[in-house]
């Protein structure tokens, strides 16, 4: 059975998720797991579900290796876990040629291209840090707009009504630490 897995980091990347879903459908995936979560998140529930669902003889299919793993080490750990259960990995977008871990060449290509992807990501983050530093030096960088502080009045009002802090945070889509910080500052 072909099992698909698609992931985007944010809800803003809907087109990317749609493209992955389309590619997985065209590849013939019978079951597809998808989620919107950063690759650095500790929990990726749909990936865990896909790995648990896969049985011996199945193939896990992803559009790109960076949708599956956060690093080459993570990628190789996932591949080893799949191989230990008799499950192959098929990566569709690898320079126009799908890469299948059932072959020695596929394993080699996956490792090499995964390393190149990790290298590119490192360069991109370095350029991003340099750009932020330059913008800060020029006084153009403001940083991310604080979301929790903008909701301080709502936090205080809900707390006054006796709503637990964790529930306040959930309802307002802010972190519990932010809610506690607002309450502490109001005292």
N, C-alpha and C positions, 0 to 999 in steps of 0.2 A: 504494500500500500504506500502511496506517496502522501506524505504528511507535510503541509506547508506551515511556515512560521514567518510572520511579518511583524515589524516593529518600527515605530517612529518615536522620537524623543519627546515631542510636544504635540499638542492638538493643532498647532499652526502648520504642521507638516502633513496635512490631510492628503494633498496631491501625491506625496511620496508613498503614503500608505496605500492609496488607491492603485498606484502603479505597481507596487509589490503584489497586491492582491490579484491584479490582472495577470501579472507574470506567473504567479503560482497557479492560477486557474488555467492559463494556457499550457502550463507544464503538465496538467492533468492531476493536480492534487485533489484527493478525495475528501480530505479533512484539512481545514486551515485554522490555525491559532493566530490571533493578532492582538497587539496591545500598544498602548501609548505610554511608554515609560522610558526614562533615560537608561542607557546601557550601564551606567555606573550605579544604578539603583541596586540595593541589596536584594530586593525581591523582584523577580520578573515572573509573575504567576503563570502567564500563558506559555512562556518558554518551559517552565517546570512541568506544566500540564502536557505540552507537546512531547517532551522527553519521556514522561511517564506513560503516555499513550502509545508511543512507538513500541513495536514488537519485532522480534527477530525476523529478518527478511524485509522489513520496511525501509523506506528512505525518507529522511528528513530533508525538505527542500527549502532553501532560502534564496532570496533574490541576490543578496550581497553578503559577504562575510561580516561586514561591520553592523549588519542588522542582527546578527546572532551573538557576536562576542565583542568584548571591550578591549581585548588585546590578543596578541598571538598566543600567549600562555593560556588565556581563557578559551580561545578557539581550540587549541590542542587538547585542553582538558575536556571540552565538550565532545570533540571527535573521539577521544579515548573512551569516554563514557558511552557514546553511541556504539563504538566498535565492540566494547565489552558486552553489549546486549545484542550484537549481531545486526545493528542498524547502520546503514550507510548515510552519508551526507552528500547532497547535491547542491552546489552553488551555481545559480543560473548566470549571473552577470560577472564574469571573470575575463574581461578582455574579449568578449564576443564568443568565447568558448566555455560551455559549462564545465565545471570541475566536479568530478565524482571521486569520493574517497575510497571507492572499492578497487581503484587501480593505484599502483605505486606512483605513476606519473601524476595522478590526481592529488594524492597526498603531498607530493613534492610541490606542485603548483599552488595548492592551498596554503601551505606553510610559507612559501616565498611571497605570494601575493598578499597574504595576511601581514607579513612583516613590512612590506612596502606600504600597505594601508596604514599601519600603525606609525610608520615613519612620517607619512604625509600628514596624519593627524597631529603629530608632535610639532611639525613645521607650522601648521595652521595655528595651533595654540600659541606658539612662540610669536608669530606675526601679530596675533590678536593682542597678546600682552604688550608688545612693542607699540602697537597702535594706541592702546589705552594709555600707556605711559606718556606718549607724545601728546595725546589729547589733554591729559591732566596737566602737563607742563604748559600747554597753551591756554589752559583754563576753559577748555571746551567740554571736558568730561564731567558729567553730573552724576554718573552712576545710575543704578536702578532706582526707580521711584519707590519709596517705601509704601508698601501696601497695608501693613498692619497699623501703622500710626494713623493712616487716613481713616481707619475704622475704630479709633479710640473711643469715640462717643458711643458707638454701638456696643463695644465691649463693656464699657462702664454701665450702660443702661441695662444690658442683659444680666450683668453681675448683680446689680441692685435688685433685680427680680428673682435672684436666687438660682440662676442657671449655672451649673457647674462649669468651671473654666475650660475643661476639655471639650465640653459640648459647645461652648461659645466659639472656641477655635474651629471646631468642625463646621458649625453653621456659617461662620464668616470666611471660611477657607483660608485661615491663617494658622500659623504654628502655635501650639500651646505655650511655648516659651515666650512668644510675642504677646500673647494675651496676659500672661503673668507679668511681663515687663510693663505693660500699660497699666495694670492694676497697681503694681509697686510704685510707679511714677505718680499715680494719682493720690497715693496716701500722704 
